[in-house]
């Protein structure tokens, strides 16, 4: 069977499974809709967390960035994995012990203010909608290539699938769907990695082949021969300070992502949250230790396949023709010498490819079987849809639970709150679809903006809310607003209005670090200049960090 037929078959099969799971997991109350009845086992929640966190940026785009940036691409590995460790150790157990539904719920109660809750709702919506735009773009890219349909059509198909299991099943349906999606995406990522590693290094384990084989040496030589910096040369594509700022923004942004934090509310107790974090880290590490190898293999294969070929030779490559039809791969013989050249100068480069196609095209470039190529496509869909569903539920809960129920209509019935939640999922899907069709950048770039916004808005108030009893509502509100507004201003100015990167050349992807520092300074400063929180709030903060109480509550919940 052809690649397109295999893709349709596997996509229909996987979508049928997601839909069935969503239907079987349908809920009738808000606890099931927002936090899955707090009954998800640790290992299952770990897999769901990994799928929720490893989005289209991780599956589709991260290896592409590393492939283009070489050494400097390690910012995504260090930032995202380090951020998850930070979240698991520093925040997750305490937030789970607090026992609320959402991050705005924590902010509203910890800072005893509906204004603080409202600001957190706005921040959650900004972060989630920015993040979900990248996921819908990933869905559109996969469908555009493998089903040969317009990107817009692919985005709409993804919207319909996500809408079904998110609206019907809520967090419960999303959780069990994400467990399935993790299995799909990790198998889809590893099978071609094993095959290509064996072809290029004679070692089927990609991590070992990439580390101990001569592929890096060959790639460095290939890069320098073409006029590029060596693949392993540090700071060849980004200044050192920008690398540092982007890494920190991704790290603390991960620790502030509301759709990941909410996963720790779906387990029975604090102990289960800790185990869940450990399982998720293991599941994440499997993909993240493979990504650098995939990036290097893909870079080597693409250059070898396309460089110094005639346009006629390239047109004979079926995969190049089909990717060319998507507009994500293009060729132009600018020199008129009848040969296509990779060069570091954009003005003379004759082979242009979108970074988001690296992982998806790699099996085809390596001439793997159509089944494996289609499997990678379905894995990319699983990664994008799993994260999109979690993000959409964050938007739904922020509006339906934190805004409508906790501020506008506290007397709302269970049925009405559930209805508002489902309507908000539908509304968020429509908005996400629009940004998927008209994205502000490629997948990982868009996702990096979301991490920067999360770093600048949520991370300081979460950390100080747990570890500083003196931080009050005035400080939290001022800090969140100042960090979020500054970061939004810089990102929008640089990306859409041609503003210079005036802060020491820091890019829009890294400015969230400065936004976070502004948030910390403003929050601490204002808190010290205004009255302290009420005594009961300070006592509550002290109790959150009390390990003895944690052991007692865990023992009671387990029947000890």
Secondary structure, DSSP 8 states (H G I E B T S, - for coil): --HHHHHHHHHHHHHHHHHHHHHHT--SSHHHHHHGGG---HHHHHHHHHHHHS-HIIIIIHHHHHHHHGGGGHHHHHHHHHHHHHIIIIIIHHHHHHT-SSHHHHHHHHTT-HHHHHHHHHHHHHHHHHHHHHHHHHHHHHHHHHS---HHHHHHHHHHHHHHHHHHHHHHHHHHHHHHHHHHHHHHHHHHHHHHHHHHHS-SSHHHHHHHSSHHHHHHHHHHHTT---TT-TTSSS-HHHHHHHHHHHHHHHHT-HHHHGGGGSSSSHHHHHHHHHHHHHHHHHHHHHHHHHHHHHHHHHHHHHTTB-HHHHHT-HHHHHHHHHTSEEE--SS-SS-B---S-TTT--EEE-GGGHHHHHHHHTT--HHHHHHHHHHHHHHHHHHHHHHHHHHHHIIIIIIIIIII-TT--HHHHHHHHHHHHHHHHHHHHHHHHS-SS-HHHHHHHHHHHHIIIIIHHHHHHHH-TT--HHHHHHHHHHHHHHHHHHHHHHHHS----TTTT--TTTTHHHHHHHHHHHHHHHHHHS----HHHHHHHHHHT-HHHHHHHHHHHTT-
